[in-house]
């Protein structure tokens, strides 16, 4: 049973005075995550995999168990993941660790967040890699036949989002994975918006790399996860090296002048990819968040998201002057509804919702300039208004949003301006 009232009591930030509809930017955090992180600082505060004393060993065991739990949540083995500071760092880690050559081609879609664009743009500038754009349709869907036409013998990587942070549209990542495997092309998935809402299995997706952040899935800030397919985790040289990633006991060199990278041995996976002290408390917190989501049930979260999206579409599409973006079928999107009101800037809509209705959401370009320029073909400074739902969002809150948008459209929209 999906007990929304019980769920809301688990989140200390929720209160009756305001409505939080900005979970795509960052979710709220339940007590169990806060308590887990506090327990580390209060009772287990030490480093791990460095010392042999009892406290350090206890922390290491708990950390290793948390890593196992995180890996299992996406259908991976613990040797296949690494902890980063966020998903942006994870994608940059892939970009810096792969050995690209001039004229290699990277295909990215026009739905992508800046974090899955600019690491590849830097390679275009520094290395001479060529970017090829996979343009989404008006509703944000992607045509697999077009992907086939974009792939050439020079294509090295396809990088796409699993769920658009602008529209909430669900991208067919498993089908894309099959195309990439057929053409022997590397494949990276930005799963920031999907891991919090959908059951994920990296083996079913068929990706080489997958990145997500803890703070969008009831976990803490300051932690991300990168999945690497086993051959890549084993054979690639990490872009960041240092304490923890090198096995000093197995490293051999005669003099300092003979000390080279080749004379050293990497630590066992997954520690090879985690140079320096990892975010220990945050790893414990993310594992606790995963346990919390499992307790609610990912299928139940999917059903709840779908219900709220259908409710929002039904309510907003009947308001004169409101323009909805994305697929009309709620089963094709996850937790996000995007819209504009004719005659009023999105940022003003966001401000009115906050000041007059105590509704918090996102308004602007959502770090996805290429979508607004290439797909929506609108003024990229304007962007749109994005409401994002999660497991603690209620149907009553969606109704309040719909009613607020109706009042704003009547008072400030294009129809109101024409009458005035």
N, C-alpha and C positions, 0 to 999 in steps of 0.2 A: 504494500500500500504506500502511495506517495502522500505523506502527511506534511503538507506545506506549512501548517502552523507549527509543528514540531521542528521542522527544518529551520524556520525563521528564528526560533529561539536559540539556535546554535550559533547565530552570528551577532556579535556584540554591536556592530555598526548599524544594524537595522533598527529603526525607530519610527514611530508614527508620524513624525513631523515632516519627513521627506521621503521621496521615492527614488530609488537608485536604479537607473536603467543604462548603466555604463559599464557593464561587466565585460564587454569585448576589450575595453581598455585595461581594466583590471578588476578581477572578481573581489568579492568580500571574503573575509577569512573567518572560519569557525573557531570556537574556543579550543577545540582539541588540537589544532595546529599551534595555537599560541601556547597552550600548556606544554606541548611536546618540546617546543623550542626553549621555553623557560626551564624545563626540567634539565636540559643539557647545560645551560648556564649555571643553574643552581647546584646540580649534583654530579655532572660529568665533564666539567669544563677543563679540557686538555686537548692536545693535538692527537693525531692518530697515525698509525703506521710509521712512527718515528722511535718511540720509546717502548721499554719492556715492563714498565711498572703497571700495577693492577688497574689504575684509573685509565691509563692510555689503552690498555688491552680491552677493557670494557667498552670504551668509546669506539674502538676499531671494530669490535664485533657488531655493535649496534649500527655503525655506519655501513658495514658490509651488508647487513640484513636490509637496511633501507635501500641500498643500491639494487639489491635483488628484487625488492618489491617494486621499485620504479621500472626496472627493466621488464618485469612480468606484465606490468600494466599496458605495455605497448606490444606484447608478444615477442620480446627480445630476450636474449641471454645477457647476464650482467657483464660479460666480457665485451659486449657490443655497444655499450653506452659510455658516455663521459659526462661529467657535470661541468657546466659552464656558468657564467654569471647571468645569462639570459639567452633567448633564442637568437638574438642578433649576433651575439658573440659566437654562438654555435655555427651559424651560417658563415660568418667571417673566418672561423677556424677551418672550415672546409675549403673556402676560397683560397686561403693562404697555404693550405697543406697539399693541395693538388698541384701537379706540375703542368701548368698550361704553357702552350707554345703559341707564337704569333700565328694568326689566321685560324686558330681553333675557334669554333662557334659555340655559343651558349644560347639556348632558347629559353626565354622567360615570357610569361603572359602579361597582358596589360592589366590584370587584376592585382598585381603584386604590391605588397607593402614595401616601403623604401628599404627595409632590412633585407629583402630578397631581390633588390635591384642594385643598390650602390656597391656592395662587395664585388659584383660582377662588372659594374661600370669602372671600378678602379682597375680591374684586370684589363679592361679594354684600353684604358689610358696607359698603364704601365707595361703591359705585355704585348698588346696588339690583338687581344681576343676580340672577336666580332660578336655583337649581340644581335639576335634575331627575335623579333617581337611576334608573339602568338596573340592575335587580337581576339578579344571576347566579343560575343554578340551583344545586342542592346540589353538583353536581360542578364548578362553576365555569364552565360554558358559558353563553353569552349567546344569547338568542333575538332574531333579526333582526326578527321580527314585532312584538316588544315595542318595539324601537327605533322602528319606523315609527309605533307608537301614541303614543310620547312626543314626537315631533317636531310642533311647532305653527308657525304663521306667525311666532311670536316667537323660535323657536330660532335662535341665532346660531352655536353651536359644539358639536361633539361631541368629547370628549376621552377616549380609551381607551388602555389598555395593549395591547401586541402579545402579550406573554407575561406572565402573572401571576407576580409575584415571590413569591407565597405558594404557589401550586399548580403552577406551570409550565405551566398550560393555555394552548394557543395560540389566540388570538382571531382570527376570520376578518376581518382588517383590510381586505382587498380588497373583500369583500362590503359591509362597513360603508362603505367609501369610495364605492361605487356608490350606496348609499342617500343619503349626504350630497350627492353630486353631483346626484342626482335632485331633491332638495329645496333645492338651492342653500344648503347649510349648510357652514360652515367645519369642518375636520376636523384634529385633532391626535392624533398617535400617540406614546405613550411607548414607545420601542424599546430601553430599557436592557437588557432580558433577551433580546431577540431578535437584535439585531445581532451579539452574540458567537457565536450558535449557528446562525443561519439565513441563507440567502442573502436579501438585501434589495434590492428595486427600488422606489424611492419612486413612480415613475411607474405601476407596476403596482398599488401600494397605492392610489394616487389621493388621497393626503393633501395638505393644505395646509401642515402643519408636522410635523416628526418630530424627536425628541430622543433622544440617547443619550450615554453616558459612556465614556471611554477605559479606566477602571480595571476594567471588567468584561469586557474583551476583550483581555487580555494587554498592555494599554497602561498608561501612567502615570496616577497620580492628578492632579487639578488640571486636567483638560481634558474638555470636553464638546463636542458638535456639535449645531447646530440647522440643519435643512433648512427652507427657506422656498420654497414654490412661486414661480416667477419673478415673477408680478405683485405678490406680497406683498413680496418682496425689493426690488423696484424702487420700489413706491409707498408702502409704510408708512414712517412716521417711527420710527426706532429709539428705544427707551426710554432708551438710554445714548448720549451724544454726547461727543465730545472729540477729542483728538489722533488722527489717522489716519482718522477717519470724515468729516472735513470737508476739502474741497479748498480750501486757503487761496489758491491761485493764481487760482482762478476766483471767489472771493468778492469782492463789491464793495459798499462803503458810503462815504458822504462824510464822516461824522463818527461819533464814538462813539455819539452819541444816535440816529443812523440805523442803528446796527448791530443787526439783528434776525436771527432764524433764517431769515426769507425772503430776506435779502440774501446768504446763504451757499449754497454748492453742496456736495452730498455727494461723497465720494470714489467712485470706480468700485467696482462690486461685485467681490468680496465685502467690500471694506474699509469700505464704508459702515456695516456692522454690527459692526465691531471697533474700538470706541473704546479708545484707550490701547494700550500694548504688549501683544501677545498672549502666551500661554504658548509661547514659541518652542521650547525644548527638548522640551516635552511634545508639541507638534505633530509634531516630528521623530520622537519616540518612538511616537506613535500611528500614524504612517505606517509605521514599521518593524513594529509589531504587525500591521497590516493585511497587509503583505507576508508576515509569518510565517503568518498564518491562511490566506492564499491558497496558500502553499506546502503546508500540510497538506491543504487542500481543504475548503470549507464543506460539501459533500455528505458527505464522510467524517466530519466532525464531527457532522452530523445523524445519520448511521448509528450512530456510536459512542454518542451520547446515547441514542438509542432502545434500543440493546442494554442499556445500563446501567439505564435506567428499567424495562424489562421484567424484568430480573434482580431489581431491588429490589422491584417489585410482587409477583413470584412468591414471593420469600422472605419478605416482611413480611406478606402476606395470610394466611399459614398460621400465624402466631404468635398464640396466644390472647391477647385483650386489646388487640391493636394495631388502631387505627382509621386507615384510609388516607383521604386526601382527594384530590379531583381525579378526572379521567377514568381509567377502567381501561385504556383503549387508549393504549399508549405513543406512538403516532403523533400523538396529540392534545396531547402535552405536550413540554416541552423542558428537559431537564437538571435538573429539580427533583422531589423526592419529599417530600411532607408527611404527617405522621402524629402520632398521640398514643398513649399507653399508658394504658388505663383504670386509675384509682387512683393515678396519679402525675403531678405537675405537669410540664408541658413543660420549665420551667427546671431542674427537678431532673434530668430525663432528659439535658438538655444538659450539666449539671455532671458527672453520672456518666460520660457518654461521654468527656468531656475528662479527668477525673481518673483513671478506672480503665482506659480503653481508648486514650487518646491520639488520640481522634477529635474533630476540630474541625468544628462545624456551628453552625447558628443555631437558637435556641429562643426563643419569645416571639410577639409580634404582627406582626413583620416590617414595621412602619410601615404596616400596612393594617388599621386599626381597623374600618373600615366593613365589610370582608369578614367579620370575626369576629362583628360585631354583627348584620349583616343576613342573611348567607348561612349561616354556621355556627351562628349564634344561640347562641353559647357565651359564657362569661365572657371578656370581651375582655382581661382582665388575664392569663389563662392562655395564650391563643394556641395554637401548635402547635410541633412539632419539624420543622425543614426541613433536609434534606440536598440539596446542590446539586453536580452533577457538571460536569466540563469535559473537554477533550481529553486532559488528563494523568491523569484518574481511571482506575484499573484495575478490572477485574472482581474481582480479589482483594480490593481495598479495599471494594468493595460487599459481598462475602461477609463480611468482617470486621465491617462495620456490621450486617448482618443477624444475625450470631451474637451481637454485643454487645446488640442490642435484645432478642433472645430471652432472654438471661441476665437482663437488667434486668427484663423483663416477668415472668419466673418469680420473681425475688427480691423485687421491689418493687411489682409491679402489683396490680390488683384481686383477681385469683385468689389471689395470695400473701397479701394482707391478709385475705381471707376464711378461708383455711386457718389463718393464724396466730391 
